[in-house]
Amino acid sequence: MSTQPQRVLLTGVTGFLGQAVLERLLSTTDAHVVAVVRPKGRQSARSRLDRILRKPVFKTWRDAVGDAEARRTFAERTSVLEADLATIEQVDGPVDVVIHSASTVSFDAPIDESFANNVGGPRALYAALSRSGLDPHVIHVSTCYVGGIAKGLRPEASVDHGVDWRAEIEAAEVARFEAEAASRTPERLQSFIDEATRDHGKEGPKSVARASEAARLAWVDNRLVELGRTRARSVGWTDVYTFSKALGERVAEQEWAQQGHRLSIVRPAIIESSLRHPFPGWIDGFKVADPLIMAYAKGALPEFPGLPDSVLDVIPVDYVVNVILALARLGHQGSATPIEIPGDSPDAAPAGTPADYYQVCSGASNPLPFHRMYTEVRQFFLAHPLTDDKGRPIVVPTWKFPANNAAERSLRLKERLSALGTRVGELMPSNTRTQAWASSMSKMERGLGSLRTYVDLYQSYTRTEMLFDDQQTRALGAKLPAGTPDDQTFDVRDIDWTHYWQVVHLPAMTTLAKVHARASSAQRSSRSQARRLEQGTDVLAVFDMEGTLLPSSLVTQYLSVMGQLHTLAELPGEALDLVRNIGVYLQAERRDRGEFVRAFSRRYAGTRVSDLERVVAGSWGQNVRRRLKPGALARIEEHRAAGHRTVLVTGSLDLFAAPLAPLFDDVVASSMETHDGVLTGYLATPPLVDEARAQWLKDYAARGGFDLSRSHGYGDSIADASWLSLLGRPVAVNPDLPLYRVASRAYWPIEDWKRP
């Protein structure tokens, strides 16, 4: 093989490592790269590949050769094999080298997803290469942690296990069907319905159905995640990621190396930002250790269950790329360590299989103990603290590395207290103080959820007692030609960890975090702040009445009307009857807003229409206008001035909405059947609440040619969420706590119209 590969097949090109490999191939070799890319949504495979050229990984090269030359070279020396790796059938030759870096890197992905990508992917790839009659040198990218739960020095050799990967991948595929079946039993489905009804019943039956199905799908995924975690541990691995990567290696050994082909397996440790190339600190999103570091920097990790003398094996991404490129340039040099798997397992490979193993790691040659990494991180964020949402510097906590399970016990206690606080909050009325309580509980839940994730996922890596040998990787480095530039070498003994953390990685990661924070803050701000109204006759402004425009409810409305219809002697009996039935009304309100409107409307049975009209036309109606919330009238007038069509939609009777009719272009309200001028107590049509209002709104907009994406809506109750979500400009006005939580999560503006 020549010193420069002529044609390289590259998988995983859109990932962190794949991008860096592609940049090196184009900037330092003459190779033509065939990238295996699948379409995504409306993006073609080619457009996904072309977008990589505009990413920061190519900036140094673009600046060096010029943008036009970079585009020309990229177009000429890259091509696309449009395929899903798990189902790839054919590879058009010739291919000199295959660099297989695609994988699912999540520690807690559902077991079928991990196996489909990390085991099924290489199986399909190597089968396609064989069917195509190709014999390239395959560089299979794995991970140092394929050895599973172990102690001591882990060699650069085949992993000693007898797990049958064929049986495991088949079981993982079956697991999805079994979990789906288990989720569809009557008992399980009823539990999803009950949960959805409790949380979303007031939004309407469609909302309940959507929430029920979402809960079922989440249950299936959680079951498969737990199955992956448990199955991995049952056979000696920390998680489904390391388990599936180990079996992916066995696929490469059996399906490629044992068939007489050339195979090099590259095992990186925890890959982080580059030390030198393409520039110091290049990183594409947060990597394995970074969420843990950022949580600590934000003060969210007061303690963490780790062993201070455990080696957290971190390696800069450019070192991994340099090893891969050295193998691609030098070609296959013969097996340094034959595969020797003892026993008669169907997955045991015979001695002498021509495969090489290269562990790109730092633990054996330049170890970084966990306590030293913690010290470097702490010192950096003491000198360069992040700030909280009020702009105050965050003082990072001091870890004591308790030898017992104190951190776990503390976390469990906080989780219980948070759950109790949330349940208490659900019983409170909505006001400024309870909304602040709900926000604090939500923030605490998110923080504890993240902390639980970090503990469950990372403690296996911060408590490990493994070291990874790198003798063969260092021997490969010794074969590099004299005069090889420093940024193409990979001797980990050259890494100054203090320099790497203080000058390279943490500044890069902090910059990335600030960019994300600014983008997220800008998005939240743009969505949560009231916008200047745009002019437009195709724009709706839809207002709810009770609780939104008026500080009243159907109950207080009824009492005020009856106070004018009944004599003083009759009022105590009316009030007593209302109190006797209040439990019925509250239950109806909790179940369904429409049910409550129907039930409460029955109280008007026997009332003369003329009497109600007299009350509404008198002081009662005048008082309705005066009782408009201070912020309501101004907002209505703003919409009218902007040319918007203003619409009042209410579940109240049309008689009671009449005083506000002059303010709106259209008023849509409930009407009640009458007999000889007397109300029967039965509504003429179902009340326009929750999803009924949403359906009406879609039809109203379609008939009138209104653009819902530019339209505005104002509501106060969780029952309004279904129709507010149809609009591009929803606003929660003095919301109840359930709507407040929905609006907060969706970044809807939350306004107080009780004040001018």
N, C-alpha and C positions, 0 to 999 in steps of 0.2 A: 504494500500500500504506500502511496506517496506521503510525504510529510504534511501535505495539506489535503484534506478531504475535498473531493470534487462535488459531492452531492450529499446533503445532510437532511434526514427526516427528523423533524422536531415536534414533539407533542408538548402540551402544556404551555404554549407560547404566550398566552394571555396572562399567565400567572407571574408571580414575583420572580421566581428563578428563571422561568422560560423567557421572560423579557430580557433579563440580563444575559442569558446565553445567546439569544438572537443578536443582541447588540455587539457582543464580542465576536461572533462569527462574521458579522458584516464589517466590523471595524478593523479586525486583525487577521482575517483569512480571505481567501478567494472563493470560499465555498458558496454553492447555491443552496439555499434553504427551502425545503418543502415543509410548510407548516400544516399540521393537522388541526383544522379549526372547524367547529360546527356553527351553523347560522344561529342567531339568537334574536328572537322576535322578528323585527323588520330588518335587522342588520344581516347582510350577507357575510359569509365567512371571509371574503376578501376585504370588505370594509372594516371588519373587526381587526384584521391583521394590519391594515393600513393605518388605523388609528394609533397603533403602538408607536409609529414613527414620531408622532407629536408629543409623546410622553417624555417626562424628565430623563428617563434612562438613556435616551438618544441625544440629549442636549449637547453634551461635550463633543460628540462626533459631528453633529449638525454644525456646531460652531466652527469645528476644525476644517471641514471640507466645504462648507457652504450649504445653504438650504436646498438649492437647486440640484447640486451634485448628490446630496443625501437622498432626495426624492428619486433621482434617476437610478442610483445604485440600489435603493430599496426595491424599486419596481422591477429592475432587471434581475436581481439576485434572490428574489423571493417568489415563491408560488404557493398556491393553496391546494391542499387535499381536503375538500369539503366532506367531512364525515364526523359522525359521533364515534368516539374511540371504541365504545363498548360494542358497536355493531359494524365496525369497519370490515370490508370484505376483500378489498384488493389494494395493492400498492404498486403504482406504475414505476418501474425502474428507469435507470439504475439508481441504487442507493448505496453509498459507501459506509455511512455511519448513521445509526439511529440513536437519538438522544431522547429517551422516554422520561419526561419529567412531570407528566400530567398525573394528578391524584386529587382525592378529596382529603384535605388536611385537617378537617374538624375532628376534635377529640371525641365529640359526642353526637356524631351524625347517626341517623337511623341505620341499623345494621345492613339493610338491603342496599342503601345508597353507598355506604362505604365499600361493600363487597363488589357492587356493580362497577365502581370506578377503579378501586385499588387492586382487585383480583380479576374481575371480568374484563377490564380495560387491557391489561397486558396479555391476557389469554387471547383476546380477539386480535390484538396487534401482531403478536408473534405467529398466530395462525395465518393471518393475512400475508405476512412476509413470506411464510413457507409456501402458501398457495401461489404466490407471485414468482416463486423460484429465485428469490433474492437471498444473498448471503452477506449482509452488512455486519460490521462490528456494532453490537448493541451496547449502549451505555445506559443502564437501568438505574434511575435515581430512586433511592429508598430513604431510610432514616437510620441513624445509629441505634434508635430505641427498639429495633425489631427483636432484640434479644429477650424482651419481656421483663418480667419481675425477676431480678437477679442481683447478685452482689459481686463486687470484685471487678477484675479486668476483663473486658469483653473483647475477644479477638476479632481480627479482620478475616472472618471465615464464615462458612455457611452456618446458619442457625440450627442448632441441634434440637429438632422436634419431629414428632411423627404425626402431626395433624394433617388430615386429608383435606386439601383445599377444595377438591371437587365436591366432597360431601358438605363442606362448610358453605360454599357459595350456593349450592342447591338448597340447603336449609335456610339460608338468608333470604332467598327468593320466595320460598314457601312461607316464611315468617310474615311477610307482608299480607298474604292471603289469609293466614290464620288470624292475624291481628284485625284485619278488616272484618272477618267473620265474627270474631269475638265482640267487636264494637257494635254489631248489628243485632245482638240478642234483644228481645223485648225489654228485659230488665235493664240492660245497659242503655238502650235508647231512651227509656223512660227517665233514667237519671240525667241524661243530657237535656231532655225536655224540661224536667223540673228545675234544673240549674238555670237554663236559658229563660224560663218563665219568671223565675225569681229576679233575675237581673235585667230582663228586657221586656217583661210582659206589658208594661205600660207603653212601649214603643209600637206594639202591634204584632199580629200573628206572623207576618213575614219576617220581622226582626227576630222573633223567637225561633222561627225555623232556621234562619241563617246562623244564629248564635248556637243553636243545637247542633247543626251540622259542623260548624267550626270547632265546637267542643269535641265532637266525635273524631274529626281528623286530627286534632291535637292529641287526643287520647291514643290514637293509632301510632302517631309519630313518637310520643313519649314511651309507649310500650316497646317500640322497636329500638329506641335509644337505650332504654334500660336493658333490653335483651342483648344489644351489642356490648354494653358495659359488662354485664354479668357473664356472658359467654366468653369474652376476652379474659376476664379474671379467672374463670373456671379452668382455663388451659394455660394460665401463666403469663398473661399480658396485662398491662395497666389499663388499656382502653381499646376501643374498636379500631382506632387509627393505627396503632402499632401492631395490633393483631392482623388487620387486613394488609398492612404493608409487608409483614413477614410472609404472609401467604402469597403476596404478589411476587416476592423474591423467589419463592419456591416455584411459581409458575415460570418465571424466567429461567430458572435452572433446568427444569424438566422440559419445558416446551421450546427452549431455544438452545441452551448450552448442551444438554444431553443429546440433542439432534446433530451435534457436530459443529455448531456455529460459535462465533466468538462473542463472549459476554464479559462485561465489566460492570460490577455493581458498586455504585457510589452512594455512601451513607453519610449524609450531612448530620450534624448535631442540630441545635436550635439555630436556625438561620436568621440573622438580623442585618442591620444596615451595612452598607459597604464601608470598608476601611479606606480604599484608595480609588477604585474605579466603579462606575464612570466618573464619580466624584465622591469625596468623603461624605458619608452620611446619606447617600441615596437610599431611599426606601419607598416602597409602593404600598402604602397603607400600614396599619399596625400589624405586627407579626406576633409570634407565639408569646413572648415574654412581655410585650408592650402593654396590653390591657392591664396586667397585674401592676406594672410600674406606674401607669397613669392613675390607677385607682389609689395607689399609695400616695402619689403626688397630690391628689385631690383630698387626702385625709380620710378616705373611705376604708382603709385597712389599718385599724388600730393595732392589730396583731395578725400573724399569719402562721399556720402550722407547718414549719419547715425546719430542717436540720441545718444549723449554721455551718457545719463542716461538709455538708453535701455539695458536690460540684455541679453547678449549673452550667452545662456545656453549651457555650454560645460560640458561633462562628460567623464572621462577616460573609455576606453573600458573594463578594468577589473572590473569596478563597474557594468557595464551592465551584463557581464558574471556571476558575483557573484550573482546577483539577479535571473538570469535564473536558475543557479545551485541550489540556495536555494529553489526555487519553485519546481524544479525537485526532490530534496531530501525530502522536507517537505511534498510534495504532496498537494492536493487541500484541503483547510481548510474551505470551505464554502464561499459564496459570502459576501465580506465585504460591498459592496455597490451594491444593486440590480439595474439592468438596468431599468430606468424609462424614457421612451420617450413619451412626451405628444402628443396628437392628434391621428388621425385615419390614419396616413400615412401607406402605405403598408410596409414601412420599419421600422415602429415603433415596438419595442420589448416590450412584456408585462413585468410588474413589477415582480421581483422575479427571473429573469433569472439568473442561477448560474454562474456568471462571475466575476472575480476580475480584477482590473486595478492597475497597478504599474508604476508610472512615475519615471524613473531613471534620475534625473535632479538635478541641483544645484541652480536654480534661487530663490526658496523660502527659502531654508535653508542656503545657502552659496553663495549669489549672486555675479556675476562678471559683473559689468557694462561695457559697451562697451568702455568708456573712460579709465577705468583701464586696460582692455586688451590691448588697444592701447598703453598705457604708458609702460606696461610690454614689449610689442613687440618692441617699439621704443628704450627703454633702452638696450634691448638685442642686437639689430642690430647696435646701436651706439658703443657698446663695442665689438661686433663681426661682423663687416660689411662684406657683400658679396663684391665681386670684379667684375668690368666690364670686357669686353672682352680684355682690355689692362692691366688688373691686378691692376687697381686702385680701392681703397676702395669706395664703394657707400655710400654717406651720405643720410640717409633716410629723407623724407620730414616731415614737421610739419603740422599736421592737425588742422584746426581751427573749424571744425564742423559747417559750416555756416547754419543758420536757414532757409535760403531761398533756391532757386534752383540754386545757383551760380555754384555748381559743375556740374550739368546737362547742364547748358548753356555753360560752358567752354568746356565740352566734345563735344557738338554739333558743336561748332565753330571749334574745332580741326579736327573733322571728315570732315567738309566741306573743310577746307584748305588742308587736306591730299588728298581728292578726286581731288581737283584742281591741286595739285602738281603732282599727278600721270598722269592726262590728259596732262599736259604740258610736262612731261617727255617722253610720247609716241611720241611726235613730234620731239624730238631731235635726232641728229645723234649719233652713238655709238662711244664713246671714253672713256678714263679713267675718265674724270670728270663726264660725263653723266651716266656712270656705277655706280660711287659712289653716284650720285643723285638717280638713280633707287634703289640702295641698301638701302639708307636712307629712301626713300619713302615706300619701302616694309617693312622695320623695323617699321616705324611709323604706317603703316596700321595694322600690326600684333599687335602692342602694343595697338592701339586704339580699335581694335576688341576685344582684351582680356579685356580691361577696360570696354567696353560696355557690355560684357558678365557679368563681375563682378557686375556692377551697376544694370543690369536688374535682375540678379538672387539673389544677396545677400542683396540688400537694404531692402527687406521685412523682413529679419531676423535681420538687424542692426537698424531697425526703429520700431521693435515690442514693444508693451506696454503690453505684456502678461507675467505672471509669472505662473509656473507650480507647483501645490501642490504635495507634496510627503509624506503625512501623512501615507498612507497605505504601502508605500515602507519602511518607517522608522519603522512601526509596524512589518513588515516582518523581518527587521533586528534585532528587539528585540527578535524574536523567535529563533535566531541562538543559538546553544548550547554554554554553557560557555566554554571558552578556544578555540573558533574558531580562527584560525590564522588570523592575520591582513590582509594578502593578499587575504582572502576569505570574508572579510566584505565589506560593501558598504555604510557606513555613510558618506555622502558628507561633513558633518561639519568637518571631519578630513582633508580635502584638504586645504593645504596652497597654495593659487593661485600663489604667487610670486615664491615659490619653484617649483611649477608645470611648470610654463612658463619658468623661467630662467634656471632651472637645468634639467628638464625632457623633456618637449615637444619641445621647440624651438631648443635645441641642437640636438635632434633626427631628427627633421624635416630638419635642416640645413645639417646634415650629409647625409640624404636621398637625398636632393637637389644636394649636391656635387657629390654623386655617380651617379645620373642621368646625371648631367652636364658632368662628365668625360666620361661616356659611350657615351653620345651624341656627345661630342667633338671628341672622338676617332673614332666614326663612320663617322662623317663628314670629319675628317682628312684622314681616310683611303680611303674615296671615292673621296675627292676633290684634293688630291695630286697625281701627276704623279707617277706611280709605276715603280719600276725596271722591265725591260722587261724580261719576262720568255722565255726560249728557247722553240721552238716548231714549227714543220712543219705543224701543223694543225691549226695554228693561222693566222688570217688575219690582215692586217693593211690597212685600207681603207681611202683614202684621197680625199677630195673635192679639186677643183683647184682654181677657181676664188674666191678671198677673203680669201681663206685659205692658199694655197701655194703661191699665187701671190697677190700683193696688187692692184688688178685691178678688173674690172667688165666687163660684156659683152659690155657695152657702150664704156668704155675706150679701150677695145680690138679692137672694130670696128674702133674707131677713129684712133688708131695707125696703123691699117692695111690700111685704106683708105688714110692715110697720105702718104703712099708709093705707092699706086696704082693711085692716082689722081694727076693731075698737080696742081700747085699753083692757077691757075685760076679757077679750078673746085672745090677746097676745100670750098670756102665761100658758094657756093650753096648747097653743101652736108651738111655743118654745119647748114645752115638755115633750110633745110628740116628736119634735126634731131630735131632742136628746135621746129619746128611747130608740130611735132608728139610726143614730149616728154610727153605731158599730157596723150595721149593714152597709152604710154608705162608704165607710172607710175600707171595708173589705172589697167592695166593688171598685173603689179607686185604686187599690193596690193591684187588683187583678187586671183591670182594663178601663181606660179612660172613657170609652164609649159606654161601657156597662154602667159606670157611675152617672154619666150624663142622662142616660135613659131612666135609671132608678130615681134620680133626684127630680127629674122633670115630672114624674108622677105626682109630686106634691102640688103642682098647679092644677090638677084635675078639679073641675067644678068652678074654676075662676072665670068670671065673665071677661071676654076680650075687651069690651068697652071700658071696664074698670081699669084694666092694665093700661089701655091707651090713654086714659085720663091721667093716670099716675105718671106715665112716661112723658106726656106732654107738659106736665106741671113742673114743680120744683125738683122732683126726682131726676127728670131728664136734664134739667139745667145743672144739677149737682154733678151729673156724670161728666159733663164737659169740664167743670171746675176741678174734678178729681183726677184728670189725666196726669200721669207722672210728668214732672217738669221737663224731662228730656224727651218725652214722646212727641209733643206737638212740634217742637223744633225739628225733629228728624222727619216727621211727615211733610212739613213744609219744604225741607231741603230736597226731598225726593220729587215733590211736585214741581219745584223750580227747575230741577234737572230734566224734566220731561218724562219722568218715570210714571208708569201706571201704578197707582197706589190701591192696594186691595186689603180689606179687613176680612179675615176669616175667623169665625168663632163657633164654638159649640153651643153658645148661648142662644136663646130665642131671638128671632129677628126683631121682635118688639123692643128688646132691651138694647139692641145695637143701633136702633134708629137715631138716638141723639148724636152719634158719631158719624152718621152717614154723610153729612156735608163735607167731611174732611177727606173722603175717599172717592176714587173713581168707581169702585165696585165694593159692595158689601155682601158677603156670603155667610149666612147664618142658618141655624136650625129653625124649623117651623113646626107648629103643633096642630094636630087635627082639632077641628071644632065641631060642635053639634049645637045648633040653635044659638050660636054666639057664645058658647061656653067651651072652654078648653077641656079636652078629654084626658089629658095627661100622656097621650101617646104621640110621639114625634111622627111627622109626616114622612120623613126619610131618615135613614141612619145618620147619626151625627158626624160631621166632618172633623174628626179628630185623628191623631196619629197617622197610620198608613192610609186611611181613607182620605185624609187631607193631602197626603203625598200623591195619591193617584189622581185626585181631582186637580192638583196643581200641574201635573204633567199634561193632562188633557186640556186644561185652561191655556197653558203656554202654547201647546201645539195648535189649538184653534185660533189663538190670537197672534201667532207668529212671534212670541217672546223668547228671548235668549236666556235660559235658566243659568248658564255659566256666568253671565254678567249680572244676574238678578240678586236682590237682597231679601233676607228674611229675618224676622224678629220673633223669638219665642222665649218662654220662661221655664218650660217644663220638659222633663225627659220624654213626655208624650209628643213633644214637638221635634224630637231629634230626627225622626224618619223623613219629615218633609224639609227640615232645614238642611239636611245633608244633600238634597238635590240641587241646592243653590250654590252659586259661586261665591256669594258674600253672606254667609250665615252669621248671625249675631245672637249670643245668649244674653238676655236682659234680666237682671236680677234673678238668675236661675236657681232652681232647686238643686240640691246637692248632686243627684244623679246626672243632671244636665251639665252642671258645673264640671264634673269629672270628665264627661264626654268632650265638652268644649275645650278643656285644658289639654287633653290628650291630642285633640285635632287642631289645636292652636286657633280656635275661633276667637274673635273678639268677645270679651265679657264686659258688659256695660252696666252701669248703675244709673237708671233713669229716675230714681227717687230724688236725685239731686239735680239742680238746674244745670 
